[in-house]
Amino acid sequence: MRVIGLTGGIGSGKSTVAGYLVGLGAAVIELDKVGHDVIKSGAPAFERVVSEFGKGILGTGGEIDRTRLGDIVFKNPQALVRLNRIVHPEIDKVVADRVEEYRRKGKKVVVLEAAAMLEAGGEAQTDEIWVTKAPEAAVLNRLNQRSGYSEAESRDRLRSQLPGEERIRHADVVIDTDCPLDELELRVKKEWDKLMRRVG
């Protein structure tokens, strides 16, 4: 089995590429979703995150309001480091269990999709790293259309992440997503075919 780490900045096209990989037969584990799960009320990291950042991050239902938490950590690099220190070990445990489950089921390829994979040292869990990239103007446009972020909000999020060039230095495969979707699907298929030859 081959474990692919699929990463890239916010708005770089990771989820679209992951969707194409599912269509080609991969299993995808979204680490952002796992991250949401481990900070839910009653989950392993919930109390520690609330203790670290205060009850002001809680919404009316008693769950962590990710927008409030995001407002803190995306403007303060040290706060983001503190959050990652709490959450990432819990994410790693869940991911290891799921990868093992797919291994037992005989899955050939498992994709770990995560924006902050390299920042968190997550490449240790993978066999190779795939990076999605797009020009900043395309990313800002996507974020505005998808999330309704202002340009300032989008730039805050971009600045809180590893620069694209740094991700690419770690990449085994780079996929440029600044193209029509049908072309992107062909680019992903081409990389999948190469992967299948490597897997054997």
C-alpha positions, 0 to 999 in steps of 0.5 A: 500500500502507498500512502500519499500526503496531499498538501497545498495552501488554502484555495490551492485545489487540494479537495478537487484533486482529492476528489479525482483521486477517489474516483481513480480508486484511492481512499482519502482521509481528510485531516482537517475533518479529523481535526474538527472531530478531535476538538468536539465536546467530549473528544480528546482535545476539547478540554485542553483547547478550551483551557488554552484559549478560554471559554470565549471560543465556545459557541452557544451550543457549547462546542468550539466555534471554529471561526472564533478560534480561527480569528485567534490563531490565524492572526497569531503564529504563536497561538497557532503553534500552541493549537497544533501542539494540542491537536496534532498528536490526537489527529495522528492517532486517528490517522494511524488507525484508519490507515491500518484499517485500509491496509487490512482491507487491501486498499492500494492507495491512501491519501492523507489530505491536509493543508498543514501537513508539512508544518505538523511534521505529517510527512513522516506518515507518508510514502510520498508528498503531492503538492497542489499549487496555484497563483495567489490571484487565483487563490484569492478569487477562489477564497472569495467565491467559496468562503466569502472571505474579504481579501484581507481575511484571505491574506491573513490565512495565506500568511499563516501557512507555509509559503508555496515554494517551501512546500514544493521543495518537499514535493515528490509530485507537484500539480498546478491547478490553475487550469480548467477542471477537465485539464486538471482531471487529466493532470491528476490521471497522468500522475495516478498512472505513474503512481500505479507503475511505482506501486506495481 
